[in-house]
Amino acid sequence: MMLLTVSCGKQYHAEKAVKAFVEANAKNPETMTKRDFADVGTTRHISDSLISVMRQRGAELFKKDISYPEIAPEGDLYYLRMKYIHDGDTLQNTFYLNQELTEVVAFK
């Protein structure tokens, strides 16, 4: 029972951080409808250079001057995929979060 509570808490905090990031950094967040989140996961396969590349590339529906945390995270990162509808198309982005699940450190 404790594992389920911890897992649900991580999901809640990850979704909250991603929602705040999207609202602050999407060009027109109101056009991204029917947002649906996959289960939060962890990865250790994201290097500093890959984070830099994702930060530079961004994504079409997002602003170019996004402010990220200055310090690159170490160790495992959490990730959360968000599917949504934009102009009739189903799209998705993957957001990478710090270990505290409070900030998006990169996305693709």
N, C-alpha and C positions, 0 to 999 in steps of 0.2 A: 504494500500500500504506500509506503514511503517513497519508493522509486517512482510510482505513478505521479505523486504529488510534485516531486522534484522535476520530473519530465514535463509536466503540464506547466510548471512555473517557468521553465526555460523557454518553452514554446510561447507563452504569453509575453515574456520580456523581449524575445527576439521579434515577434510580430509588432510589438509596440515600438521598438527602435526602428524597424524598417518602415512602418507607417509614417512615423515622424520624419524620417529621411526622405521618403517619397513626397510628402506634403511640402517639405522645405526645398526640395531640389528638382522636382519634375517641372517641366516648362508649363504644363497645364494639367495638374493632378486630377482635376475634375473630369478629364476625358479618359481616365484610366478606370474603367468601371468593372464591376463583378470581380474584385480582387480575391484571390484564393491562395492560401499558403500551404506549402508542403510541410512535412515534419522537419523540424530543425535537426541539423546533422553537424558533425565535426570533421575537420580535415587538417592534416599536417602537411599537405602537398602544395602549399601556397608560399612561394618565396618572396622576399622583399622586391626582387626585380619584377615578378609577376604582379604584385600589388601595384607597383609603379606603372606598369603597362595598362592595367585595368583602370587606374585613376586617370591616365592620359586619354584613353579611348572613350570612356564613359559610355553613353548610349543615346540614341537619336532623340528620345523623348525627354531627356534630362538636360539641365543647364550645363554649361561648360566650366564654370568657375566654382565648382563645388569645394567646400572646405572640409577637409578630412582631419582626423587626429594627426598631430605632428609625429608622434613616436610610432614607428611600425611595430605591430604586435609580435610577440615571440611565442613559439609553441603552437599548439592547436588553435585553429579558428573555428568559429561556428559559421554555418551557412544556412540560408533560408531562401527557397525559391518562391517567387510570387508570380502567379499567372493572372492575367487580366485581359479585358477586352478594350481595344482601341480602334475606332473607326471600323468596327465589324470584324477585326482580326483578333485572334487569340495570340497573345504575346507572353513572354516570360522573361524575368531577370533573376539572376542569382546574386544575393547580397551576402557579403562576408562580414562578420561581426567580431568584436573583441571578446575576450573570455568572460567579461562581466555582462555581456549582451546589452551594452548601453550605447554603443556607437557602431555605425557601419564604417568599415575601414577601406572597403573597395566593393565594386559590383561590376557585373557584366550582363 
